[in-house]
Amino acid sequence: MPSTTWITAALLCLAASAHAAPPEPKVLLVVSSEGRDAGKTRPGFEMEEFANAYLVLRANGLQVEVASPAGGAVEADKFEPDDDLIRAVMADSAAASLLKATRRTQDVKPGEHQAIFVIGGKGAMFDLPKDGALQRLLGAHYERGGVLAAVCHGPAALVDVKLADGRLLIAGRRVTGFTDEEEKVFGKRWAKEYPFWLETRSREQGARWEEAALMMPNWVVDGRLITGQNPFSTTQAAEAVVRALGRTPVERTVFKEEASMRLVQRWLAGEQGEVRAQLQAYAARYKVDLIGMLGYYQFESAPDDATRRQALSIMELAAPHMPHPQLKLGIARAHAALGNPKRAREVLTALLAEKPDHAEARKALDALPS
C-alpha cells in the first residue's frame, strides 16, 4: 500500500499541473528564400516588416517560429542597421537564430501553430506563390480554424490558395496588400519580372480589395484573415493577430518609423497646430526624411488636385526639418500644378540661390509662366 507521503506528493503534482499556465500560442512567420546579395541580384524579404511583426508578437507573449520555402538561412533586402527598430530586433539573439535556420515550409504540419503571418518583400512575389507545400499549409491551417495574416507583398502567397471544396481562399473576402499604384512607384526594378501584380491578381480572384493612399498604413480584418497594405501596416496587422488569438495587445515601444506615420495621420486629420509643435520640439523622435519622401511620392503619383494638396501639405510639414533639394523641387512642382506659380517661383529661386547648378530646378523655373 502506498505511503501517505507518496500520495500527498502525487496529489500536489496533480494540483500543480491543473493550475499550470497553458502554453504560449505559436505563430509561424513565413519569409521568402529568394534573397541574394542584400537584394542586389535577387530580392528577398523586408527586414523592417519581420522586425515589426516579431517584436509585437514576442512582446505579447507569443512563441515565434520562422519558415521559408527552401529552409535554412534567409537573406533580407538592404536595410539600415542603425535604425532603432532594426537595433531592437538584432538585440534579440533568438530572432537572429531563427533567420539563420528557418524551417522548410514542406516540413511544417497544419495545427502546429495558432497563427501564420506571411512577411512581405519583393522576393515574396517569386517563390511564395509557387510553393505548393506552403499553399497546402495555408489552406489547411485556415480550415482548421487558424488565424492567417500577410502584409505588403506577403498576400501573394494567398492568391491561389484553395480550400478543401476547391474554392479560392480570398474569393469574396476583404483583403489588401501592396497596391498597383505603389508598385508603379516603388517596384520598377523587379515588377516587370513578377508572375503577376498583387492587386490585379487579387481582384481577378474575386477578392474585395481595399486600399488607402499610397504608402499610408492600412490593415483589413476579415474574420481570421488579416492583411496589411504595405510595410507601414505591419505593426497594426501583428496586433490584429494578437487580438484574433484572444489577447489584448500590450503597451509597447513605438519606433521612429511608426511614430512618423502616426504623425502624418494626425496631420491629415486636422491636428496641424499640435503636429507642427510636436515635430518642432521633438524632431529627433521621428524620421523626418520618411515624412518628406511620403509627400514627394504621393505628389508624383497623384491623380487629382485633392491628392496633390495632401501631398504638398505633407512635404511642407517636413520641409523645415529636411533641407533636401529634391523635396524643395517637389514642393515647387506641387505649387505649380495647383495653379500657384508665384509660390513655385519663390521656392525655385531660393533653391537655385543655394544650388546654382541644379538643372531640374532651373528647368522647372524656366517652364513657369512669366
Beta strands, then each sheet from edge to edge (+ up, - down):
strand 1: 26-30
strand 2: 63-68
strand 3: 103-104
strand 4: 115-118
strand 5: 147-151
strand 6: 174-175
strand 7: 208-209
strand 8: 219-222
strand 9: 225-228
sheet 1: 3+ 2+ 1+ 4+ 5+ 9+ 8-
sheet 2: 6+ 7+
end
